[in-house]
Amino acid sequence: METKQVKAFGTDASDYALGAMDIKRRLATPKDIELEILYCGVCHSDLHFARNDWGFTVYPVVPGHEIVGRVTQTGNGVTKHKVGDIVAVGCLVDSCRSCNNCKADLEQYCPEWVGTYGGQDKHLQQPTFGGYSESIVVDEHFVLSVPDNLDLAGVAPVLCAGITTWSPLRHWNVSEGSKVAVVGLGGLGHMAIKLAHALKAEVTLFSRSPEKIEDAKRLGADHVVISTDESQMKDVQGKFDVIIDTVPYAHDINPYVGTLNVNGTLVLVGYLGPLDPMLNSVPMIMGRRKVAGSLIGGIAETQELLDFCGAHNITSDIEVINIQEINEAYERMLKSDVHYRFVIDMGSLKN
């Protein structure tokens, strides 16, 4: 298959800083769309993958799965988009298209799903490279439309932080009058608050930091509960229909389980790994409560989210950076020094 060379930013090893490199992209097949990348959001997963924190990174790696760009070329079989359209690509660029999950628009649970980076490009038989690059070629099925009223840089994190919180809100039927709590106010947490508020739920933030109260209410939270305050936690026992837990590291979820109502569900979206301390099943059994997990969303659900954001003028709160600042941004992310998501202006790659 014919390829072309494009500029990118990535790394060849877990202990190397990210830097400029050249990568190969396939030329567009009949069902492919090529887009010039305008903005790419920076996700904690990017950092974990670049540094091989999960133990399965194949190098070289070019991170980035929150992509907004402009269509520059389409294959002759493409029907969804045309040259000049503003489009988006999220965490997925391929799947088998034939399993039960794919047929149900749940491509994120396809056993053969292909990540935007770190997956296996079926055409080139090489790892997929992500959005820290000047362009990308993606099958039209995985290319999304962007409402024209939204700030494009602010849209980028919707493709990961947004859909990661939207999918459980939709699956657990959050609507007007639902009582929703969010654990953690970061990239995912601030989107969860905005989206739950727009769904007309009553929204509460669980936080250990009183200084976050004002910002949480600005984002749409009706209440803030300081999770280290026993009296405040006692006041919300048995209250919530759904809790979206966005904390990205091992933490004690037991105090939150008791704040669920009967049939309530705590959904883990931020942390992958064993719970520490262990989960106490007594409050679950005594209240038919559930602890569940959720992973991004399928293509149809992600488009639904973008359309919802367009209708409600929702984007992420961001700090725009140049690609040359990415290593500093990673260090700041580790210190939670961003409100609430970095987005790279990919025009800076040309420099």
N, C-alpha and C positions, 0 to 999 in steps of 0.2 A: 504494500500500500504506500502511496506517495505521502510524504510528510513535508513539513516546513519547520524552520527553526524560529522560535520566538523567545523574547526576553522574559525572564522570571526572577523571583527571589526565593531561595530555598537553602537547603543544607545537605551536606554529604555525610554527616555523622552527628551522633547525639550530643557530643561535646563541642561542636562547632557553632559559631554564630551564623545566623542567616545572612546570605549575601547574594550578589548578582550571579546568575547562571543562565545558560541557554538550554532550552528543552525542545523536544520534538512534539509537534501536534500533527494529527492526521489532517489531510485535506478533507473537505466536507464530502460525505457520501450523499446519496439521494435524499436521505431522511435527516440529514444533519443541518444544524444551524451554527454558524461561526459568529461569535460576538466579540467586539472590543470591550474589554473590562474597564468600566469607569470607576467603580468602587468595590471594595471587598472588605467585609467585616472581619474582625479578629476575635476568634473564639478560644476559650480555654482548651478545647480539643486540639487546636492548632499547636499550642505550646506543648501539650502532652505528647502529641504525635512527633513533633520535631525533635523532642528530647528522649523519645522512646520510653516514656514513663509506663506504657502499657506492655512493652516487651515484644511488639510485633511489627515495628516500623521497618520498611524496606527503603533503603537510601539509593539515590537521592530522593528527597521529599520536597515538594512545593505545597505548603498548606493553603487553606482558604476555601470555605464552602458557604460563604454568604456573598454572592456575586450579583452585581447589577451592571448591565452593560447595554451596548447598542448593537443590533444585528448588522453585520457587514457582508454576510454571504449566506445563501440558503441553497440546499440541494434541490434538484429539480422535482423531487417528490414531496417537498415541504408544503403544508397547507395552513399551518397555524400562525406563522409570523412572516414578516417581509423585511427586506433591507430597510434600515432606519428605525425600526421599532425598538423601544426601550423594554428590555426583558430582564428576567432574573433566573439564576440557577442556585439551588440550595445544596443540600447534603448528598443528593443522589444524582447520578448521571446514567444509570442503567439498572435493569433487573431482568428476570427471565421472561416476564410478560405473560406467563402461562400458568403459574401456580395459583392455588386458591386465593392466596393473599394478594397477588397482583390483580387477579380478576375482581377482587373486592376493593380495589384502589388503596391497598395497604402495602405498597411497594417497600416501605421501610422494614417490613417483616419478611420479605422474600428471602429465602435461603441463599439466593444468588445475587442479592443487590450489590451494586457497585458504587462505592463512595466517590465523591468528587475528587478526593485525593486519597492515596494509599490503597485504592482498589486495583482491579486488573482490567486494563483497557482491552476489550475483546477483539478490537481491530488490530492494534499494534502489539499485543502480547507484552505489554510493559505496564508498570504502575501508572495509575492515573495521577495527573498533576493538577493542583488546585488553582485558586483564584489569585494568588500572588504572582500574576503574570499579565502580559499585555493582551492576551486573547485566549479563548477556549472554544473547542468544538464539541457540541453536545447534541444527542438525538432530540428531535423536536418534542417528543413526549415529555421530556424532563425540563423543558424551557417554559417559564411562566410569564404571564403578562403582568405589567406593573401599572397600576392606576396613575393617570397623568397628573393628578393633583398632589402627589406625595413628593416630599424631598427625597431625592434618590440616594443620597448618602445615608439618611435615616432609615431607608427601606432595607438596606443590606442585612442588619442583624435580625430582621423579621424572618429571614430565610432559615435561621437556626434557633436563636433565643425565642423568637416569636412563635414558631410552629411547635417548638418543644413544649411550650406552655398552653398553646391553643388546643392541641390535640387532646390532652386530658380534660380540659374544660368542656370540649364538645362531647367527648366520649361519655363523661359522667353527667351530661345534660344540664350544665350550668345555665341558668336563665334568670329572668327577673325574680327577685326574692330569694334566690339561693344564697346560702351563707358559706362564703369561701374564705379560707385563710391561706396566706402565702408565707412560707418560711424562707427568710433570706432576701435581702434587698440588693441584688446585683444585676448582672445582665439579664438573667432569666427572670429574677423576681420582679424587676421593674416592669417587664413586659406582661407578666402574669397579672399584676395589679391593673395595668391599663386595660387589658383585654377583659378581665372579669368585671371591671367597672363598666366598660362599654356594653357588656352583656346584661347590665342592670342588677348584678349581684350585690349583696352586702359584703364588702371586702375588709378583711382584717390582715394586718401584717404582724407576724411574729418576728421580733428582733431582740437582740441582746443590747442594742445601742439606742439609748434615749435620743441621741442627736439625730437619728433618722426619722423621727416622728414627723417633723415638718415636711420633709421631702416625700415621705410616703403618702401624706394627705394631698400634696400637690399632684402626685401621680394618680390619685383616685381612691386611696384607702379611706374607709370610713372610720376605722379604729386601728390603733397600734397597741399590741400587748407585749410588754417586756418579759421575755420568756424566762429570765432569771428571777422574776418577782413572783414568789409563791402565791400571794394574794390575787394578783392579776391572772395567773394561770388557773387558780381555783374558780374564779368568776366565769371562765369560759368553758368549764367542763361540760361535755355533752352538747356543744353548740353547733359544730360545723358539719355541713354536708360533704364538703370536699376540702382537703388541704393539699396544696401544691408545694412540695418540699424541693427547693432549688439549691440547697447547700451542696457544694461540689466535693466535700470531703467526709470522712467517717465522722459521725456524730450520733448523739443519743436521740432517737426518735420516740422513745417511750413516753416522755412528757406530753407529746402532741397527740398520741393515740387516744388518750382519755378525753381530749377536747372534741373528738368526733361524736356526732349524734348516733343513734341506732341506725345501722346500715350505712354510716358514713365511710369515706374512703380517703386514706392518706396516699398520695401518689408521689413516688420518688422519681425525679427527673434530672437531678443534678449529680448524683453520686453513683458510681459503679464499684461494687466490691462488697465484702462482708460487713455486716453491721457490727458496730462496737460502741457501747455494750450490746449484748444480744437483745433481741426483741422479746418482751414479755407478752405471752399470748393471753393472759388473763383478761385484760381489758377488751381484747378482740372478741373472745368467746362470750363474755358477759354482755356485749353490746352489738354482736354481729357486725363488728367493724372490720375493715379490710385495710391491708397495706399492699399497694400495687406499684407497678412501674409503668413507664410510658416512654417511647422513643420517637422523636420528631413526628412527622406525619407523612402521608402519601401525597402524591402530586395533586390530586383533586382537592384534598383538604388544605394543602398549602395555597392553592389558587383561591379557595374559599376565604382563607385568612387574608390574603392580599386584597381581595375585593372588600372584605369587611373593614380592613384598615383604610382603604380608600373612602368608604362610606362614612367612616368615623374620624378620618384624618389622624390616624395613629401611626407614628413611627417611633423608633428607638431614640432615647437620649444618647447622644454620641459625642465623641471627641475625634475630629478628623486629623489624621497624621499622614506624613509622607512615608513611602516604603522604606526609606533609609533610616527611619526611626523605629523599625519594628523590634529590634532587639531590646531597646530601652522600654518599649511598650510591654514586651513580655515580662520584664522585671517589675514594671509597675503593676501589671495584672496580678502577679504573685502577692503584691502588697495591697491588693484591692484599691489601688490608686487610680480609679477611672469611674466616671459617672456618665453612662453606665456601660458603654461599649466603645472600643476603638474601631474606627473605620479608616481604611487606607484609601487615599486619593491615588488611584493607579496611574494617573497622568504623571505622577512623580517618578515612575519607573523609566520614563523617557530621559530623565536627567542622569 
